[in-house]
Amino acid sequence: MLYLSEILIQNPDFESFEELKQAIVDRAKQQGELFFRMDIKPPYLDTPPAWEDQLEAIFTSVR
């Protein structure tokens, strides 16, 4: 299972929601994760109101 908090902790240098989205794509491709848990809200200023939907769509599209 891929956790959003894990990605954020491992990438403290990220400055935008776009960087986070790319990291999710990369991790989903590399590790073949089947499940994605959004256990924390991304702390970026450009995080959209529907961030959960966007991240779920990105993760699902990779699989």
CHARMM-style PDB file with segment names, atoms N, HN, CA, C and O in Angstrom:
ATOM      1  N   MET     1       0.843  -1.170   0.000  1.00  0.00      PROA
ATOM      2  CA  MET     1       0.000   0.000   0.000  1.00  0.00      PROA
ATOM      3  C   MET     1       0.891   1.237   0.000  1.00  0.00      PROA
ATOM      4  O   MET     1       1.881   1.310   0.728  1.00  0.00      PROA
ATOM      5  N   LEU     2       0.527   2.180  -0.810  1.00  0.00      PROA
ATOM      6  HN  LEU     2      -0.277   2.120  -1.401  1.00  0.00      PROA
ATOM      7  CA  LEU     2       1.241   3.447  -0.916  1.00  0.00      PROA
ATOM      8  C   LEU     2       0.529   4.491  -0.044  1.00  0.00      PROA
ATOM      9  O   LEU     2      -0.669   4.725  -0.201  1.00  0.00      PROA
ATOM     10  N   TYR     3       1.265   5.103   0.860  1.00  0.00      PROA
ATOM     11  HN  TYR     3       2.239   4.913   0.987  1.00  0.00      PROA
ATOM     12  CA  TYR     3       0.714   6.134   1.739  1.00  0.00      PROA
ATOM     13  C   TYR     3       1.199   7.510   1.289  1.00  0.00      PROA
ATOM     14  O   TYR     3       2.375   7.697   0.979  1.00  0.00      PROA
ATOM     15  N   LEU     4       0.280   8.461   1.260  1.00  0.00      PROA
ATOM     16  HN  LEU     4      -0.676   8.309   1.512  1.00  0.00      PROA
ATOM     17  CA  LEU     4       0.640   9.822   0.888  1.00  0.00      PROA
ATOM     18  C   LEU     4       1.652  10.396   1.872  1.00  0.00      PROA
ATOM     19  O   LEU     4       2.594  11.072   1.459  1.00  0.00      PROA
ATOM     20  N   SER     5       1.476  10.140   3.156  1.00  0.00      PROA
ATOM     21  HN  SER     5       0.711   9.590   3.492  1.00  0.00      PROA
ATOM     22  CA  SER     5       2.408  10.664   4.154  1.00  0.00      PROA
ATOM     23  C   SER     5       3.831  10.148   3.917  1.00  0.00      PROA
ATOM     24  O   SER     5       4.799  10.871   4.151  1.00  0.00      PROA
ATOM     25  N   GLU     6       3.958   8.920   3.460  1.00  0.00      PROA
ATOM     26  HN  GLU     6       3.172   8.333   3.269  1.00  0.00      PROA
ATOM     27  CA  GLU     6       5.271   8.343   3.169  1.00  0.00      PROA
ATOM     28  C   GLU     6       5.969   9.109   2.047  1.00  0.00      PROA
ATOM     29  O   GLU     6       7.164   9.395   2.128  1.00  0.00      PROA
ATOM     30  N   ILE     7       5.219   9.432   1.014  1.00  0.00      PROA
ATOM     31  HN  ILE     7       4.249   9.200   0.949  1.00  0.00      PROA
ATOM     32  CA  ILE     7       5.790  10.204  -0.103  1.00  0.00      PROA
ATOM     33  C   ILE     7       6.222  11.588   0.370  1.00  0.00      PROA
ATOM     34  O   ILE     7       7.295  12.067   0.005  1.00  0.00      PROA
ATOM     35  N   LEU     8       5.383  12.229   1.184  1.00  0.00      PROA
ATOM     36  HN  LEU     8       4.511  11.840   1.480  1.00  0.00      PROA
ATOM     37  CA  LEU     8       5.709  13.568   1.668  1.00  0.00      PROA
ATOM     38  C   LEU     8       6.942  13.554   2.573  1.00  0.00      PROA
ATOM     39  O   LEU     8       7.785  14.447   2.484  1.00  0.00      PROA
ATOM     40  N   ILE     9       7.052  12.560   3.429  1.00  0.00      PROA
ATOM     41  HN  ILE     9       6.368  11.834   3.501  1.00  0.00      PROA
ATOM     42  CA  ILE     9       8.208  12.466   4.322  1.00  0.00      PROA
ATOM     43  C   ILE     9       9.489  12.204   3.534  1.00  0.00      PROA
ATOM     44  O   ILE     9      10.540  12.756   3.858  1.00  0.00      PROA
ATOM     45  N   GLN    10       9.408  11.378   2.518  1.00  0.00      PROA
ATOM     46  HN  GLN    10       8.554  10.929   2.255  1.00  0.00      PROA
ATOM     47  CA  GLN    10      10.589  11.034   1.735  1.00  0.00      PROA
ATOM     48  C   GLN    10      11.003  12.131   0.754  1.00  0.00      PROA
ATOM     49  O   GLN    10      12.095  12.084   0.188  1.00  0.00      PROA
ATOM     50  N   ASN    11      10.133  13.112   0.556  1.00  0.00      PROA
ATOM     51  HN  ASN    11       9.245  13.150   1.016  1.00  0.00      PROA
ATOM     52  CA  ASN    11      10.425  14.189  -0.397  1.00  0.00      PROA
ATOM     53  C   ASN    11      10.168  15.560   0.224  1.00  0.00      PROA
ATOM     54  O   ASN    11       9.278  16.280  -0.227  1.00  0.00      PROA
ATOM     55  N   PRO    12      10.931  15.930   1.247  1.00  0.00      PROA
ATOM     56  CA  PRO    12      10.694  17.213   1.908  1.00  0.00      PROA
ATOM     57  C   PRO    12      11.030  18.432   1.047  1.00  0.00      PROA
ATOM     58  O   PRO    12      10.673  19.560   1.390  1.00  0.00      PROA
ATOM     59  N   ASP    13      11.710  18.199  -0.062  1.00  0.00      PROA
ATOM     60  HN  ASP    13      11.999  17.283  -0.341  1.00  0.00      PROA
ATOM     61  CA  ASP    13      12.100  19.297  -0.935  1.00  0.00      PROA
ATOM     62  C   ASP    13      11.003  19.696  -1.928  1.00  0.00      PROA
ATOM     63  O   ASP    13      11.143  20.699  -2.627  1.00  0.00      PROA
ATOM     64  N   PHE    14       9.932  18.934  -1.997  1.00  0.00      PROA
ATOM     65  HN  PHE    14       9.818  18.118  -1.430  1.00  0.00      PROA
ATOM     66  CA  PHE    14       8.836  19.288  -2.908  1.00  0.00      PROA
ATOM     67  C   PHE    14       8.239  20.629  -2.492  1.00  0.00      PROA
ATOM     68  O   PHE    14       8.082  20.921  -1.306  1.00  0.00      PROA
ATOM     69  N   GLU    15       7.910  21.434  -3.501  1.00  0.00      PROA
ATOM     70  HN  GLU    15       8.038  21.197  -4.464  1.00  0.00      PROA
ATOM     71  CA  GLU    15       7.346  22.752  -3.234  1.00  0.00      PROA
ATOM     72  C   GLU    15       5.967  22.947  -3.844  1.00  0.00      PROA
ATOM     73  O   GLU    15       5.352  23.998  -3.663  1.00  0.00      PROA
ATOM     74  N   SER    16       5.471  21.936  -4.571  1.00  0.00      PROA
ATOM     75  HN  SER    16       5.970  21.083  -4.719  1.00  0.00      PROA
ATOM     76  CA  SER    16       4.181  22.128  -5.228  1.00  0.00      PROA
ATOM     77  C   SER    16       3.393  20.824  -5.332  1.00  0.00      PROA
ATOM     78  O   SER    16       3.939  19.726  -5.222  1.00  0.00      PROA
ATOM     79  N   PHE    17       2.128  20.983  -5.541  1.00  0.00      PROA
ATOM     80  HN  PHE    17       1.684  21.875  -5.631  1.00  0.00      PROA
ATOM     81  CA  PHE    17       1.218  19.861  -5.726  1.00  0.00      PROA
ATOM     82  C   PHE    17       1.577  19.099  -7.000  1.00  0.00      PROA
ATOM     83  O   PHE    17       1.414  17.880  -7.054  1.00  0.00      PROA
ATOM     84  N   GLU    18       2.056  19.792  -8.010  1.00  0.00      PROA
ATOM     85  HN  GLU    18       2.188  20.783  -7.965  1.00  0.00      PROA
ATOM     86  CA  GLU    18       2.447  19.155  -9.267  1.00  0.00      PROA
ATOM     87  C   GLU    18       3.606  18.182  -9.057  1.00  0.00      PROA
ATOM     88  O   GLU    18       3.618  17.097  -9.638  1.00  0.00      PROA
ATOM     89  N   GLU    19       4.564  18.559  -8.242  1.00  0.00      PROA
ATOM     90  HN  GLU    19       4.555  19.440  -7.769  1.00  0.00      PROA
ATOM     91  CA  GLU    19       5.677  17.655  -7.936  1.00  0.00      PROA
ATOM     92  C   GLU    19       5.171  16.399  -7.223  1.00  0.00      PROA
ATOM     93  O   GLU    19       5.642  15.292  -7.482  1.00  0.00      PROA
ATOM     94  N   LEU    20       4.222  16.585  -6.339  1.00  0.00      PROA
ATOM     95  HN  LEU    20       3.838  17.485  -6.128  1.00  0.00      PROA
ATOM     96  CA  LEU    20       3.634  15.455  -5.620  1.00  0.00      PROA
ATOM     97  C   LEU    20       2.920  14.512  -6.580  1.00  0.00      PROA
ATOM     98  O   LEU    20       3.058  13.294  -6.469  1.00  0.00      PROA
ATOM     99  N   LYS    21       2.166  15.060  -7.512  1.00  0.00      PROA
ATOM    100  HN  LYS    21       2.055  16.050  -7.602  1.00  0.00      PROA
ATOM    101  CA  LYS    21       1.458  14.225  -8.485  1.00  0.00      PROA
ATOM    102  C   LYS    21       2.432  13.374  -9.291  1.00  0.00      PROA
ATOM    103  O   LYS    21       2.176  12.192  -9.523  1.00  0.00      PROA
ATOM    104  N   GLN    22       3.531  13.953  -9.714  1.00  0.00      PROA
ATOM    105  HN  GLN    22       3.739  14.913  -9.525  1.00  0.00      PROA
ATOM    106  CA  GLN    22       4.525  13.196 -10.483  1.00  0.00      PROA
ATOM    107  C   GLN    22       5.156  12.100  -9.632  1.00  0.00      PROA
ATOM    108  O   GLN    22       5.426  11.006 -10.128  1.00  0.00      PROA
ATOM    109  N   ALA    23       5.390  12.382  -8.370  1.00  0.00      PROA
ATOM    110  HN  ALA    23       5.171  13.270  -7.966  1.00  0.00      PROA
ATOM    111  CA  ALA    23       5.960  11.375  -7.477  1.00  0.00      PROA
ATOM    112  C   ALA    23       5.016  10.193  -7.303  1.00  0.00      PROA
ATOM    113  O   ALA    23       5.463   9.050  -7.214  1.00  0.00      PROA
ATOM    114  N   ILE    24       3.724  10.457  -7.254  1.00  0.00      PROA
ATOM    115  HN  ILE    24       3.361  11.386  -7.326  1.00  0.00      PROA
ATOM    116  CA  ILE    24       2.744   9.378  -7.130  1.00  0.00      PROA
ATOM    117  C   ILE    24       2.768   8.510  -8.381  1.00  0.00      PROA
ATOM    118  O   ILE    24       2.724   7.283  -8.283  1.00  0.00      PROA
ATOM    119  N   VAL    25       2.835   9.121  -9.535  1.00  0.00      PROA
ATOM    120  HN  VAL    25       2.870  10.117  -9.615  1.00  0.00      PROA
ATOM    121  CA  VAL    25       2.927   8.367 -10.787  1.00  0.00      PROA
ATOM    122  C   VAL    25       4.180   7.496 -10.788  1.00  0.00      PROA
ATOM    123  O   VAL    25       4.121   6.309 -11.109  1.00  0.00      PROA
ATOM    124  N   ASP    26       5.295   8.088 -10.432  1.00  0.00      PROA
ATOM    125  HN  ASP    26       5.343   9.052 -10.171  1.00  0.00      PROA
ATOM    126  CA  ASP    26       6.566   7.358 -10.431  1.00  0.00      PROA
ATOM    127  C   ASP    26       6.538   6.177  -9.467  1.00  0.00      PROA
ATOM    128  O   ASP    26       6.950   5.073  -9.823  1.00  0.00      PROA
ATOM    129  N   ARG    27       6.060   6.402  -8.264  1.00  0.00      PROA
ATOM    130  HN  ARG    27       5.725   7.299  -7.975  1.00  0.00      PROA
ATOM    131  CA  ARG    27       6.019   5.323  -7.272  1.00  0.00      PROA
ATOM    132  C   ARG    27       5.054   4.219  -7.670  1.00  0.00      PROA
ATOM    133  O   ARG    27       5.348   3.038  -7.486  1.00  0.00      PROA
ATOM    134  N   ALA    28       3.910   4.594  -8.211  1.00  0.00      PROA
ATOM    135  HN  ALA    28       3.671   5.554  -8.361  1.00  0.00      PROA
ATOM    136  CA  ALA    28       2.936   3.583  -8.619  1.00  0.00      PROA
ATOM    137  C   ALA    28       3.498   2.710  -9.739  1.00  0.00      PROA
ATOM    138  O   ALA    28       3.256   1.504  -9.767  1.00  0.00      PROA
ATOM    139  N   LYS    29       4.238   3.310 -10.652  1.00  0.00      PROA
ATOM    140  HN  LYS    29       4.435   4.290 -10.629  1.00  0.00      PROA
ATOM    141  CA  LYS    29       4.843   2.554 -11.749  1.00  0.00      PROA
ATOM    142  C   LYS    29       5.976   1.657 -11.247  1.00  0.00      PROA
ATOM    143  O   LYS    29       6.064   0.491 -11.632  1.00  0.00      PROA
ATOM    144  N   GLN    30       6.823   2.191 -10.406  1.00  0.00      PROA
ATOM    145  HN  GLN    30       6.752   3.139 -10.094  1.00  0.00      PROA
ATOM    146  CA  GLN    30       8.003   1.465  -9.932  1.00  0.00      PROA
ATOM    147  C   GLN    30       7.640   0.289  -9.037  1.00  0.00      PROA
ATOM    148  O   GLN    30       8.195  -0.801  -9.177  1.00  0.00      PROA
ATOM    149  N   GLN    31       6.721   0.510  -8.129  1.00  0.00      PROA
ATOM    150  HN  GLN    31       6.271   1.395  -8.015  1.00  0.00      PROA
ATOM    151  CA  GLN    31       6.455  -0.501  -7.115  1.00  0.00      PROA
ATOM    152  C   GLN    31       5.212  -1.330  -7.396  1.00  0.00      PROA
ATOM    153  O   GLN    31       4.964  -2.314  -6.700  1.00  0.00      PROA
ATOM    154  N   GLY    32       4.433  -0.961  -8.390  1.00  0.00      PROA
ATOM    155  HN  GLY    32       4.634  -0.161  -8.955  1.00  0.00      PROA
ATOM    156  CA  GLY    32       3.242  -1.725  -8.718  1.00  0.00      PROA
ATOM    157  C   GLY    32       2.218  -1.756  -7.595  1.00  0.00      PROA
ATOM    158  O   GLY    32       1.529  -2.758  -7.405  1.00  0.00      PROA
ATOM    159  N   GLU    33       2.118  -0.678  -6.864  1.00  0.00      PROA
ATOM    160  HN  GLU    33       2.678   0.136  -7.018  1.00  0.00      PROA
ATOM    161  CA  GLU    33       1.180  -0.611  -5.745  1.00  0.00      PROA
ATOM    162  C   GLU    33      -0.261  -0.776  -6.227  1.00  0.00      PROA
ATOM    163  O   GLU    33      -0.631  -0.283  -7.293  1.00  0.00      PROA
ATOM    164  N   LEU    34      -1.063  -1.472  -5.435  1.00  0.00      PROA
ATOM    165  HN  LEU    34      -0.763  -1.873  -4.569  1.00  0.00      PROA
ATOM    166  CA  LEU    34      -2.467  -1.685  -5.777  1.00  0.00      PROA
ATOM    167  C   LEU    34      -3.394  -0.745  -5.028  1.00  0.00      PROA
ATOM    168  O   LEU    34      -4.506  -0.476  -5.480  1.00  0.00      PROA
ATOM    169  N   PHE    35      -2.940  -0.242  -3.879  1.00  0.00      PROA
ATOM    170  HN  PHE    35      -2.036  -0.460  -3.512  1.00  0.00      PROA
ATOM    171  CA  PHE    35      -3.787   0.608  -3.059  1.00  0.00      PROA
ATOM    172  C   PHE    35      -3.045   1.880  -2.691  1.00  0.00      PROA
ATOM    173  O   PHE    35      -1.823   1.900  -2.545  1.00  0.00      PROA
ATOM    174  N   PHE    36      -3.834   2.951  -2.545  1.00  0.00      PROA
ATOM    175  HN  PHE    36      -4.826   2.936  -2.663  1.00  0.00      PROA
ATOM    176  CA  PHE    36      -3.282   4.258  -2.222  1.00  0.00      PROA
ATOM    177  C   PHE    36      -4.106   4.857  -1.095  1.00  0.00      PROA
ATOM    178  O   PHE    36      -5.326   4.978  -1.205  1.00  0.00      PROA
ATOM    179  N   ARG    37      -3.443   5.227  -0.023  1.00  0.00      PROA
ATOM    180  HN  ARG    37      -2.452   5.129   0.066  1.00  0.00      PROA
ATOM    181  CA  ARG    37      -4.126   5.785   1.136  1.00  0.00      PROA
ATOM    182  C   ARG    37      -3.718   7.236   1.318  1.00  0.00      PROA
ATOM    183  O   ARG    37      -2.532   7.547   1.435  1.00  0.00      PROA
ATOM    184  N   MET    38      -4.702   8.119   1.340  1.00  0.00      PROA
ATOM    185  HN  MET    38      -5.665   7.867   1.245  1.00  0.00      PROA
ATOM    186  CA  MET    38      -4.447   9.542   1.548  1.00  0.00      PROA
ATOM    187  C   MET    38      -4.688   9.854   3.016  1.00  0.00      PROA
ATOM    188  O   MET    38      -5.798  10.210   3.410  1.00  0.00      PROA
ATOM    189  N   ASP    39      -3.656   9.720   3.810  1.00  0.00      PROA
ATOM    190  HN  ASP    39      -2.754   9.431   3.489  1.00  0.00      PROA
ATOM    191  CA  ASP    39      -3.763   9.835   5.256  1.00  0.00      PROA
ATOM    192  C   ASP    39      -3.395  11.214   5.791  1.00  0.00      PROA
ATOM    193  O   ASP    39      -3.403  11.439   7.001  1.00  0.00      PROA
ATOM    194  N   ILE    40      -3.073  12.133   4.890  1.00  0.00      PROA
ATOM    195  HN  ILE    40      -3.066  11.950   3.907  1.00  0.00      PROA
ATOM    196  CA  ILE    40      -2.712  13.491   5.278  1.00  0.00      PROA
ATOM    197  C   ILE    40      -2.971  14.416   4.091  1.00  0.00      PROA
ATOM    198  O   ILE    40      -2.880  13.995   2.938  1.00  0.00      PROA
ATOM    199  N   LYS    41      -3.294  15.677   4.380  1.00  0.00      PROA
ATOM    200  HN  LYS    41      -3.368  16.018   5.317  1.00  0.00      PROA
ATOM    201  CA  LYS    41      -3.509  16.646   3.298  1.00  0.00      PROA
ATOM    202  C   LYS    41      -2.157  17.237   2.884  1.00  0.00      PROA
ATOM    203  O   LYS    41      -1.345  17.589   3.739  1.00  0.00      PROA
ATOM    204  N   PRO    42      -1.917  17.344   1.577  1.00  0.00      PROA
ATOM    205  CA  PRO    42      -0.664  17.949   1.105  1.00  0.00      PROA
ATOM    206  C   PRO    42      -0.553  19.399   1.586  1.00  0.00      PROA
ATOM    207  O   PRO    42      -1.539  20.136   1.546  1.00  0.00      PROA
ATOM    208  N   PRO    43       0.629  19.816   2.038  1.00  0.00      PROA
ATOM    209  CA  PRO    43       0.793  21.144   2.638  1.00  0.00      PROA
ATOM    210  C   PRO    43       1.097  22.281   1.660  1.00  0.00      PROA
ATOM    211  O   PRO    43       1.516  23.355   2.092  1.00  0.00      PROA
ATOM    212  N   TYR    44       0.900  22.079   0.384  1.00  0.00      PROA
ATOM    213  HN  TYR    44       0.559  21.206   0.034  1.00  0.00      PROA
ATOM    214  CA  TYR    44       1.321  23.063  -0.614  1.00  0.00      PROA
ATOM    215  C   TYR    44       0.263  24.135  -0.837  1.00  0.00      PROA
ATOM    216  O   TYR    44      -0.936  23.883  -0.724  1.00  0.00      PROA
ATOM    217  N   LEU    45       0.731  25.328  -1.154  1.00  0.00      PROA
ATOM    218  HN  LEU    45       1.706  25.533  -1.246  1.00  0.00      PROA
ATOM    219  CA  LEU    45      -0.191  26.447  -1.397  1.00  0.00      PROA
ATOM    220  C   LEU    45      -1.071  26.216  -2.614  1.00  0.00      PROA
ATOM    221  O   LEU    45      -2.186  26.733  -2.680  1.00  0.00      PROA
ATOM    222  N   ASP    46      -0.577  25.437  -3.587  1.00  0.00      PROA
ATOM    223  HN  ASP    46       0.329  25.016  -3.533  1.00  0.00      PROA
ATOM    224  CA  ASP    46      -1.351  25.200  -4.803  1.00  0.00      PROA
ATOM    225  C   ASP    46      -2.208  23.929  -4.738  1.00  0.00      PROA
ATOM    226  O   ASP    46      -2.707  23.474  -5.767  1.00  0.00      PROA
ATOM    227  N   THR    47      -2.385  23.350  -3.541  1.00  0.00      PROA
ATOM    228  HN  THR    47      -1.979  23.720  -2.705  1.00  0.00      PROA
ATOM    229  CA  THR    47      -3.228  22.169  -3.394  1.00  0.00      PROA
ATOM    230  C   THR    47      -4.681  22.560  -3.659  1.00  0.00      PROA
ATOM    231  O   THR    47      -5.223  23.420  -2.964  1.00  0.00      PROA
ATOM    232  N   PRO    48      -5.315  21.945  -4.649  1.00  0.00      PROA
ATOM    233  CA  PRO    48      -6.687  22.322  -5.007  1.00  0.00      PROA
ATOM    234  C   PRO    48      -7.704  21.772  -3.997  1.00  0.00      PROA
ATOM    235  O   PRO    48      -7.392  20.855  -3.237  1.00  0.00      PROA
ATOM    236  N   PRO    49      -8.912  22.332  -3.992  1.00  0.00      PROA
ATOM    237  CA  PRO    49      -9.949  21.845  -3.072  1.00  0.00      PROA
ATOM    238  C   PRO    49     -10.281  20.363  -3.270  1.00  0.00      PROA
ATOM    239  O   PRO    49     -10.559  19.664  -2.295  1.00  0.00      PROA
ATOM    240  N   ALA    50     -10.259  19.888  -4.475  1.00  0.00      PROA
ATOM    241  HN  ALA    50     -10.034  20.456  -5.267  1.00  0.00      PROA
ATOM    242  CA  ALA    50     -10.587  18.488  -4.767  1.00  0.00      PROA
ATOM    243  C   ALA    50      -9.314  17.655  -4.924  1.00  0.00      PROA
ATOM    244  O   ALA    50      -9.215  16.833  -5.834  1.00  0.00      PROA
ATOM    245  N   TRP    51      -8.354  17.867  -4.044  1.00  0.00      PROA
ATOM    246  HN  TRP    51      -8.435  18.535  -3.304  1.00  0.00      PROA
ATOM    247  CA  TRP    51      -7.058  17.196  -4.162  1.00  0.00      PROA
ATOM    248  C   TRP    51      -7.177  15.684  -4.078  1.00  0.00      PROA
ATOM    249  O   TRP    51      -6.443  14.975  -4.766  1.00  0.00      PROA
ATOM    250  N   GLU    52      -8.087  15.168  -3.247  1.00  0.00      PROA
ATOM    251  HN  GLU    52      -8.684  15.744  -2.688  1.00  0.00      PROA
ATOM    252  CA  GLU    52      -8.234  13.716  -3.118  1.00  0.00      PROA
ATOM    253  C   GLU    52      -8.642  13.082  -4.439  1.00  0.00      PROA
ATOM    254  O   GLU    52      -8.102  12.049  -4.836  1.00  0.00      PROA
ATOM    255  N   ASP    53      -9.600  13.711  -5.118  1.00  0.00      PROA
ATOM    256  HN  ASP    53     -10.038  14.550  -4.795  1.00  0.00      PROA
ATOM    257  CA  ASP    53     -10.063  13.185  -6.402  1.00  0.00      PROA
ATOM    258  C   ASP    53      -8.941  13.176  -7.436  1.00  0.00      PROA
ATOM    259  O   ASP    53      -8.790  12.217  -8.193  1.00  0.00      PROA
ATOM    260  N   GLN    54      -8.164  14.240  -7.461  1.00  0.00      PROA
ATOM    261  HN  GLN    54      -8.286  15.019  -6.846  1.00  0.00      PROA
ATOM    262  CA  GLN    54      -7.068  14.320  -8.433  1.00  0.00      PROA
ATOM    263  C   GLN    54      -5.996  13.259  -8.179  1.00  0.00      PROA
ATOM    264  O   GLN    54      -5.523  12.615  -9.115  1.00  0.00      PROA
ATOM    265  N   LEU    55      -5.620  13.081  -6.923  1.00  0.00      PROA
ATOM    266  HN  LEU    55      -6.005  13.604  -6.162  1.00  0.00      PROA
ATOM    267  CA  LEU    55      -4.592  12.103  -6.607  1.00  0.00      PROA
ATOM    268  C   LEU    55      -5.087  10.677  -6.861  1.00  0.00      PROA
ATOM    269  O   LEU    55      -4.337   9.836  -7.357  1.00  0.00      PROA
ATOM    270  N   GLU    56      -6.331  10.411  -6.525  1.00  0.00      PROA
ATOM    271  HN  GLU    56      -6.940  11.094  -6.122  1.00  0.00      PROA
ATOM    272  CA  GLU    56      -6.892   9.074  -6.780  1.00  0.00      PROA
ATOM    273  C   GLU    56      -6.941   8.790  -8.274  1.00  0.00      PROA
ATOM    274  O   GLU    56      -6.629   7.680  -8.705  1.00  0.00      PROA
ATOM    275  N   ALA    57      -7.331   9.785  -9.067  1.00  0.00      PROA
ATOM    276  HN  ALA    57      -7.585  10.686  -8.717  1.00  0.00      PROA
ATOM    277  CA  ALA    57      -7.395   9.615 -10.519  1.00  0.00      PROA
ATOM    278  C   ALA    57      -6.009   9.358 -11.104  1.00  0.00      PROA
ATOM    279  O   ALA    57      -5.853   8.520 -11.993  1.00  0.00      PROA
ATOM    280  N   ILE    58      -5.022  10.066 -10.615  1.00  0.00      PROA
ATOM    281  HN  ILE    58      -5.149  10.747  -9.894  1.00  0.00      PROA
ATOM    282  CA  ILE    58      -3.654   9.870 -11.098  1.00  0.00      PROA
ATOM    283  C   ILE    58      -3.163   8.482 -10.749  1.00  0.00      PROA
ATOM    284  O   ILE    58      -2.596   7.795 -11.598  1.00  0.00      PROA
ATOM    285  N   PHE    59      -3.370   8.059  -9.509  1.00  0.00      PROA
ATOM    286  HN  PHE    59      -3.831   8.618  -8.820  1.00  0.00      PROA
ATOM    287  CA  PHE    59      -2.924   6.736  -9.082  1.00  0.00      PROA
ATOM    288  C   PHE    59      -3.633   5.640  -9.882  1.00  0.00      PROA
ATOM    289  O   PHE    59      -2.999   4.686 -10.335  1.00  0.00      PROA
ATOM    290  N   THR    60      -4.916   5.777 -10.049  1.00  0.00      PROA
ATOM    291  HN  THR    60      -5.431   6.551  -9.681  1.00  0.00      PROA
ATOM    292  CA  THR    60      -5.711   4.766 -10.776  1.00  0.00      PROA
ATOM    293  C   THR    60      -5.316   4.691 -12.241  1.00  0.00      PROA
ATOM    294  O   THR    60      -5.302   3.605 -12.819  1.00  0.00      PROA
ATOM    295  N   SER    61      -4.995   5.817 -12.847  1.00  0.00      PROA
ATOM    296  HN  SER    61      -5.006   6.700 -12.377  1.00  0.00      PROA
ATOM    297  CA  SER    61      -4.651   5.822 -14.268  1.00  0.00      PROA
ATOM    298  C   SER    61      -3.341   5.089 -14.548  1.00  0.00      PROA
ATOM    299  O   SER    61      -3.137   4.583 -15.651  1.00  0.00      PROA
ATOM    300  N   VAL    62      -2.459   5.029 -13.562  1.00  0.00      PROA
ATOM    301  HN  VAL    62      -2.625   5.440 -12.666  1.00  0.00      PROA
ATOM    302  CA  VAL    62      -1.180   4.335 -13.735  1.00  0.00      PROA
ATOM    303  C   VAL    62      -1.373   2.837 -13.756  1.00  0.00      PROA
ATOM    304  O   VAL    62      -0.690   2.129 -14.496  1.00  0.00      PROA
ATOM    305  N   ARG    63      -2.298   2.348 -12.950  1.00  0.00      PROA
ATOM    306  HN  ARG    63      -2.853   2.923 -12.349  1.00  0.00      PROA
ATOM    307  CA  ARG    63      -2.527   0.911 -12.868  1.00  0.00      PROA
ATOM    308  C   ARG    63      -3.226   0.465 -14.094  1.00  0.00      PROA
ATOM    309  OT1 ARG    63      -3.522  -0.721 -14.239  1.00  0.00      PROA
TER     310      ARG     63
END
